[in-house]
Amino acid sequence: MKILPISKYLKTVNYALQNKIAGECIYPFYASYKITHRCSLKCNFCNVWMEDTPDLKTEGVKQVIDNIAESSIVVLSLEGGDPLVRKDLGEILKHASTKPFTLFFTTNGHLLKKRPMGEYGKYIDYLHISIDEGHGNLEFFDNLELYQSYGPEICIQIVVTRDTMDTLEDKVKRVYEVNARTVVMPACHLDGTDDFYPGPKEFKKLIIDLKKKYPNTITTPIGYLDNINKPHGCSTSSIIIDSDGGLFYPCRTVGKRLTDLTKQKLLEFLKSNEAKKARELMRKCPRACGWYQYFATDVFASPSTITSSLGPYIFK
């Protein structure tokens, strides 16, 4: 895994202590930044492609990345839409790679062979590729060795619906065979989409069984499986930033656009009364949507559960 500056680790410990003392996650550790909403696909469990939020120009994206780098964030995932549609992606990745966080990059894979992935791979720590029935690209499992040649560690992102539970093992087995990693998540029910969410109890059992059968392959943390089976299991340990720099807080489910990260420092916003009220809103939310990012990333703030997520990378 990427080694960050000692000063970053010390600051992260301090933020974690402040969260502990406050009894709430004021400071997040994981951020996904949707640098574009544009996508060649229209997956039926996704609503990102339904939005027409504009993309920032290159300098604006860099400004948001700089803002994130000065905050508590230790993992940044550049996502979309599909970020491979951006012509300035190489410049963005190169800029992000110089910052004190681990850099994830997520794509649906349809443009991988049309982009200079050998060059892009120099700047990416973990390349996440979504492959499943919903993305219509199951044949991409035949290309895993090619994807590994790009340089960064690959992690196959598999979205499971209630109708595809019985096909998951074949996918995990293929990832296991090439000594890669996979993050498996249920298709949560987003606004404007049909409901494909599998039963959380059944999903938990399936993932635990497959973790045992294919060790050091599935990075989906046990903490997430526990959280989706609670009346309330989400956390503000994670944030999602829109393609125009806007931040819906505390989450994209019940939150509102409360700040613009091209205009306000993230740390300044998190300490505001407005942000505190938003976190209270999340604690009262009865929806239990199971959105992976909000229900899983508290592992970054919990030493007791982080090993189930990072273990497959450490003990590969």
C-alpha positions, 0 to 999 in steps of 0.5 A: 500500500502507498506510504503517506507522509508521517505528518499525514498519519499523525494528523489522521490519528488526531482527527480520529481522537477528536471524533472519539471525544466528540462521540460523532464522526466530524472528520471523514477519512474517505471521499469519492469525487465524481469528476464527471456524471457522463457515462456510456451506460445507463445501469438500472440500479444507478441514478448518476447518469440521470443527472446533468450536473456540469463538470468543472474544468481542469483547474477547478478539479485540481482546486477541489483535490487540493482542498481534499488533500488539506483535510482529514481524507486519507483515501480519495476515489476518483469516480463518475459516471465514467472518469475515462470520458475526460480528455484531461484525465492524465493531468488530473491523475498526475496532480492527484498522485502528488497529494497525501492520500491513497488514490483509487480510480473507478471505471466501468471498463468500457473505455480501458482499451481506448485510453493510455492506461499504462501512463494513467497507471503510474498515478493510480494506487488501486484501479477499481473496475465495475464488472457485473450483469448490471454493467453489461460487461461480464466478458471483461472477466476474461481480461483480468490479466490485461488489467493487471498489466496496467500497473496498479493493484486491481480490484473488481467492483461487483454489484449484486442484485437479488437476482444475481446472488447465485452467480456471484461465486463464479465471479469471485473464483475468477478474481481469486484465480488471478490473485486480484481483489474484489469489493462486493456490494449490494445494489442499494435502492437509489432515488429514481431507480427500481428496487434490486436490493438483496436481503441483507441477512442473505447477502451477509451469509453469502459474503462470509461464506465466500470470504472463507472459501476464497481467502484474501480476495473479498475486501467487503468488510465484516463491519459493513455486513453488520451495519446493513443488518442494523436499524441504523448503520451508516456513518459520516466517515465518508463523503461524496463530492459532485462533478461541480465541486458541490457537497451533499451532506451528510449523504446523497440520500437525505442530505442537501447541497450545503457547500461548494468545495471550490469556494469553502475549505472542507475542514471549515465546513465540517466544523460548522453548525450547519454540518453538525445539524446535518450529522444529527439528521443522518443519525435519525434517518430510518431508511437503512438504504445500505449505500456501501460508501456510507455503511462501509467506510467507518472501518477507516475509523475503527481498528477492530474492523479495518483488517477485514477490509485491508487484510486481502491487500496485506496478506495477498 
